[in-house]
Amino acid sequence: MEKFMEYRDRSRQNIRVADHMLTMTYPLVKDPKLLLAVLENLFMAITNSMAAVLYYERIFKRVPPFHDTFESKFNLFKTKIVPRHKIDLKWVRFIAEVKEYVQEHKESTTEFPRKDKFIMADHNYRMKALDERLLKQHLSKTKELVHLLLQLVSKNDAMFGRR
């Protein structure tokens, strides 16, 4: 199996997990810590779908070799994939926004659940909150973005033994 196919499948799995956690598990348990897991899965779905496109383009020598880090993939995605496939810049901003939430979590010194929200605060006590409504919006946008990106890699499925 080609590397881009593995990333494509991982991306789809991350979306399924995030969707299930947000629509099925969270309403039952009501634990705001689950919102963080949903965010992580959304971020991984985006990262894996970007990787799928980049590895697909790499097969055809349309992009140079790249490191397996988010920053490397994101920069290459912005500079090569977005202009080549005429992808709307709103998606680049959306990816950066999701990355910002994940980064905020990693750098936060204090995290706590408050009512139906998960609050993250940095050392200066600037706060960001995750809630169900925000993540439902992000889930919807992530599904749309992943669908758009995975369409790019499924153009030549027959060439790779899939129909």
ChimeraX attribute file (.defattr): number of C-alpha atoms within 10 A of each C-alpha:
attribute: neighborCount
match mode: 1-to-1
recipient: residues
	/A:1	7
	/A:2	11
	/A:3	12
	/A:4	23
	/A:5	21
	/A:6	14
	/A:7	23
	/A:8	22
	/A:9	15
	/A:10	18
	/A:11	28
	/A:12	19
	/A:13	15
	/A:14	20
	/A:15	23
	/A:16	16
	/A:17	16
	/A:18	26
	/A:19	20
	/A:20	13
	/A:21	19
	/A:22	23
	/A:23	12
	/A:24	11
	/A:25	14
	/A:26	17
	/A:27	11
	/A:28	10
	/A:29	10
	/A:30	15
	/A:31	15
	/A:32	20
	/A:33	17
	/A:34	18
	/A:35	23
	/A:36	18
	/A:37	15
	/A:38	25
	/A:39	22
	/A:40	19
	/A:41	22
	/A:42	30
	/A:43	24
	/A:44	21
	/A:45	28
	/A:46	25
	/A:47	21
	/A:48	24
	/A:49	28
	/A:50	26
	/A:51	26
	/A:52	26
	/A:53	23
	/A:54	25
	/A:55	24
	/A:56	21
	/A:57	18
	/A:58	15
	/A:59	12
	/A:60	8
	/A:61	10
	/A:62	14
	/A:63	17
	/A:64	11
	/A:65	12
	/A:66	13
	/A:67	8
	/A:68	9
	/A:69	10
	/A:70	15
	/A:71	10
	/A:72	12
	/A:73	20
	/A:74	19
	/A:75	13
	/A:76	18
	/A:77	19
	/A:78	15
	/A:79	12
	/A:80	16
	/A:81	20
	/A:82	15
	/A:83	12
	/A:84	11
	/A:85	10
	/A:86	8
	/A:87	15
	/A:88	10
	/A:89	12
	/A:90	9
	/A:91	16
	/A:92	15
	/A:93	11
	/A:94	16
	/A:95	19
	/A:96	13
	/A:97	13
	/A:98	18
	/A:99	20
	/A:100	12
	/A:101	19
	/A:102	17
	/A:103	11
	/A:104	17
	/A:105	20
	/A:106	11
	/A:107	13
	/A:108	19
	/A:109	13
	/A:110	13
	/A:111	16
	/A:112	13
	/A:113	14
	/A:114	11
	/A:115	11
	/A:116	15
	/A:117	19
	/A:118	20
	/A:119	21
	/A:120	22
	/A:121	18
	/A:122	16
	/A:123	10
	/A:124	8
	/A:125	11
	/A:126	10
	/A:127	14
	/A:128	16
	/A:129	16
	/A:130	19
	/A:131	16
	/A:132	20
	/A:133	11
	/A:134	11
	/A:135	20
	/A:136	16
	/A:137	10
	/A:138	19
	/A:139	21
	/A:140	12
	/A:141	16
	/A:142	22
	/A:143	19
	/A:144	12
	/A:145	20
	/A:146	21
	/A:147	14
	/A:148	13
	/A:149	21
	/A:150	21
	/A:151	12
	/A:152	14
	/A:153	19
	/A:154	17
	/A:155	9
	/A:156	12
	/A:157	11
	/A:158	9
	/A:159	9
	/A:160	11
	/A:161	8
	/A:162	8
	/A:163	8
